[in-house]
Amino acid sequence: MKFKYDVLVIGGGHAGCEAACASANMGAKTCLITMDMNKIAQMSCNPAIGGIAKGQIVREIDALGGQMGLVTDATSIQFRMLNVGKGPAMWSPRAQCDRGKFIWEWRRHLDETENLDVWQDQADELLVEETGQLDDNGHVTVRAIGVRTIWGAELYARCVVITAGTFLNGLMHIGRKMVAGGRVAEPAVPHFTESITRHGVTTARMKTGTPVRIDKRSVHFDEMEIQPGENKPYQFSYMNKGGALKQLPCWTCNTNAEVHEVLRSGLADSPLYNGQIQSIGPRYCPSIETKLMTFPDREKHPLFLEPEGEDTNEMYLNGFSSSLPMDVQIQALKKIPAFRDLKVYRPGYAIEYDFFDPTQLNHSLESKIIENLFFAGQVNGTTGYEEAGGQGTLAGANAALKAGAAECRGAATSTTQFVLHRDEAYIGVLIDDLVTKGVDEPYRMFTSRAEYRILLRQDDADARLTEKAYELGLAKRERYDWWMEKKQAIEEIEEFCQSFAIKPKLINSALEALGTTPLQYGCKLIDLVGRPQLNLSNLSDIIPQLKEVLNRPINRKEEIAEAAEVRMKYKGYIERERMVAEKMHRLENIKIKGHFNYEDIQSLSTEARQKLTRIQPETLAQASRIPGVSPSDINVLLVLMGR
């Protein structure tokens, strides 16, 4: 049986769901192929969304018209804003979610998306056709035209997006026991990788893992420390739809010397150390056995017991990812007082899977090797739901553009691809790092990876991205109008603060009471907003006119006030970083792809020639970010281009 679409999305995880919605919302006739409709957007590891830098990505997905923020808000059982003691560039939202309800909320979003079909099946082979054109090596190039499934269905499309997560030749490990699978109790996908690599796309193996799941009825919570959420009305989505689930606490405890002794007794059977696993695991989310080997002098390691949902006894033990034999895992945990009567639902396990070299992708996430084929998520060497969702949003949008969907929808854009730069979004940093630098371990986003952090705050993702997304046809009119209302309210607050004059004799006593220096001369209100001891809230208590301005917005008063305050307090830093970004844009505008045969440029270093030849950067700015390409190499290229 044959089906025809504009865009096919292979895999119903976080990348696949965002890709399918993005494509369909742009007007492309889209089909999402998933092995199990009841595990759509399954949270395979921790049932939490956001965190350091990851929370910013979720805000960006939401600002672009994506679904992750909305689904998280509707299913959140604990919300926290991390790093609030630091500057706003570091603030990062995080929410614990109800795992089961998260899936069904995603199902609802998919069911309500126009132009989107779901087909439950397993992709078995990528279908391609020759383009009639030759690559640099004289070989005929191919384009993706669809997939064939294990049940013999053939689905054809103008573009195909691969978001297969950990399922491609997935192999799970618990001690010396190995079982093929993409996730516990779910089958692996054989053959599909080979149907892609036979055309020249390169692949390698990565490893990740997940902790034991605990029955909360067996836990002595009185011997743990409670970690409550926040009562502030923080949310991920700028649409501010709200959630209705009961808010639950998390709990913390520590390992101890007895735990470590039991764990060490099982290291001989650990697949990480007996040669069973050769692939690289995530550096920033190591297994408990890796922590013991890396930090042998540490007497304890923190553990976080987190609820899986409001109606289940299942709990997730963050910090105890492991692939040790199951008896070793359980015996070790029972040495912790709170877990002395421990019962578990299943032990932790490691999983190896195929990923594809992301340097073989363009910034649109389209393959340089197979035309019309896009990749997003863990198949690009990343880890994390948020990184996957961000890639999926961009891959789905670009697949729809390539399929001509924007013309069908009548969107106000003539662009052929949608690319976010490093000063526009963490998603832009993520994708540029992948396609420029590649990966040798699972990639995880951190604020430190972004050189323009002050421009990429969690509070202003809508200011950076929503208008772009609306012009593209990705965000809907409701979201655009919602942002424009907020934008106008922010500007009114800023204009008031810039123009409102402050007289020392009327305010000095109040300033001293707030612990800040009294004025010698008059000033504008914005000058006071910049002081660390002052904010719009405490200033509005002593300036009635300001309180009136802050109360004008009908919706989202706190969100609007916070956004305006951050912009005013950090105006100098923001402007300085914007100037640096604009200088880099000059290099971004210098296109170099196809201009040089790097192997013939002897004035370049040997490493630079090799890296530039392999990656073929689009611009001089991208070339400058390739590891091994020095500033002197960039100067050589500038001279050769007559700059």
C-alpha angles and dihedrals in degrees: 000000000000131000130185128211141155094237133017120198116198113206132030100225127112094290093045096048093050091045092050094048093045092050094045094045089055090057101262117140097241137187124195113205114202134166094224124021089196092064099050110154090359112190094229095184127013114009091226135106126208132007132152107359089340090081089056089054091053090051088051092050088052094047088053091054097263127145109230096090094048093048092047094050091050093051103032118132095176132018128192134173107218125211096017088148089066132061120295092258086070100044109117127182120220131181133190109218139201100253097209096043090047089062094049093045088054089048089055092052091050092047091052095048114104119226091025127118126179122214118191107215142097122263110233106171137017111231117217140171132204117261096206090237129111128232125221090279094052095255122136110253125226137211129212114249103169146301139273116220132215088257092055098254114145117210117188128196143159090243135021126204118200114208101154098147114196096339102094104103088333117188122188125207133201108167109310092336116104126190127178112241145122092226132354110299091004126103126248121240111242125187098018094094090052092052087060102039094051087074094057104274109136124226139189138174132263134182135216134166146201134213134246119282114230134207104234091210088071096052125100098218092180087072094054133073116248119233110196126194126239128276094210113110095249117155137172099228121073086210087075096213094155132215133252106201125119112263113238131191128237123222135220137205138150139244117242141202093278091053090051092049092055092045092051090052089064099047092100088064095043110116087214092063107026094064095257093116116046099168126095121261131205113292094204099048103042126178119255090251090054090052090053092051095042096045105030093163096055111109095197143014125205120249127194121206108205130184120246093207147331095264102040138079091215116113133184121228105215113202096031102087106155146161095192119126111289095243090054092050093050096042091050094050092050088064088070109088094227090053100042091117094038124168120183136197094210138341125250119269141187125231132200121203144164123267132177128237104263093203085075089068132086119230088263086063090245115138117255088210104045115037118228092017117120130187128204138170130008091351085072092056100263131127128212138056092252096053088048094049093049092051091045092054092053095041092049092048093048093046089053091049091049089049090053096247096140090064090053092052094044094234117176095247137101095184120125095204138021114225127171118210126222092258093049104055147351084240087062091051090048096051094042090051091050099048095037104039104019122209136272094177134023106295118233125182120241130174087242090066091065116077091193099052095145089058093047102057124153091238097060107042089112090053090052101042119014098081090047090050093049093051088050093052092245099108120052128237093255091060092045093051090046090055094045090054090052093044092055092049092050092050091050091054092048093047091050093051092047093052105033111101121218122207117207097223092055097050112022097093090052092047092053090049088055091052099252133118117274119242123261093191137016119275143171120275092245089066090060093046087061093062115102094227093053135069138166092266099056092036091054088057090064100031111057093189090059092049089053091053092047091051095052098087111089093207136037098006095168094045092050094046091049092050092049092047094051091050092051099041094049099032095121094049092046093051092047093051090047090056091053091049092050091053089054089050088066088066090043088059093055104090114204106164109122093009099098143042093212095194089065095053102091093178088071118085117259091247091049092051091051096046095043091048092050099043100032095203118218096220141020089249091057090048090053090058096053110109108247096027106110130203088254089057089053090050089053090055091046091053092048090052091051094246 
